[in-house]
């Protein structure tokens, strides 16, 4: 498996602008580890929601907030943070990626 440091993943996630989201797979591709979306999830789980990494802007490929294994209330925190940035959810809890997905220039 190709490895990448969490720091590289955090650098990509830090580029996501306010009011936009990216998927775990998208971050993996941009970090140079295509097909390793799960590693992005592990990295973000280790960020502890602290510091400058906007972890809340990363969602799954369906445009949904991924449930936490520990059943914590962080899913609600993530939704509130995104809504505070103007991101909307449909009645099924999905973010319309066609409207809110980050598309970096390079």
N, C-alpha and C positions, 0 to 999 in steps of 0.2 A: 504494500500500500504506500502511496505517496504521502509523505508527512509534510506538515506545514506547522509553523508555530502559531500558538493562539494569538500572539501579537500581530501576525499577518492577517488573521481573520478579523481581529479587532480593528485593524487599520481600514479594512474594506467596509466593515459595518459603520465605522465612524464617518464614512463619506455619504451615507444615506441622509438626504436632506429632511428637514422638518416637514411633516405632512405627506411623506412618502414611505413606502414599505418595500422590502425586498424579501425574497423567499430564501429558505435555507440552501436550496440547490443553487440559486443564483449567486449567493455569497461564496459557496464552495467553488463554483466556476471562476469567479473573479479572483479568488485567493489562490487559484492554481491547483485545486484538488477536485476536479469535476467528479461527480458521482459520490461524493463524501459529505452529503448534507448533514448526516448524523454527527460528524465531527464538528460541524459548525454549532450544532445544538449543544454538544458537550462544552465547547469553548464558551458559549454564551452562558451556560449554566455555571461555569466557573467564574464568570465576571461578577457574580453576586449583586448585580444591579447597581454597582458602585462605579464611580468615576465617569469619564467622558464617553464610554461606549453606549450608544443608544440602542441597547439590546431589544427594546420594546418595538423597534421598527422592523423586526424580522418575524415573518409568519410562514406558515406552511404553503405548499404549492396550490392548495385550494383557496388561499387567501384567508385562512382562519388562524386563530391563535391556537397553538398546539397545547394540549393539556399537559400539565406537569405531573410527573410520576409521583410526587409527594402529596398531590392533592392540595397544594397551597393556594392561597388567595392571590398569587401573583398573576394569574390569568386576568382577574378583574383589574388589577393595577395596570397591566399591559393595555387592556381595552381603554381604560380611563385616560392613560397617557396618550394613546393614539387619537381618541376622540378629542382630547384637549388640543391636538395639533390639526384638527379639522378632518381627520380620516373618518369615513362613515362605514357602518356595517349594515348589511341587509337583514331581513327578518330571520335568516338562518345563521347569523353570526359571521357571515363572509364579507370580506372587503373586496369591492370590485377592482381587481388588479388592473383591468384595462384603464382605469382612471387614476389609481394611486400607486401603481408599481413604479419604482425608481428605474430609470433607464439612463445609466451613465454614458457620457459622451465617448469615453474610451475605456 
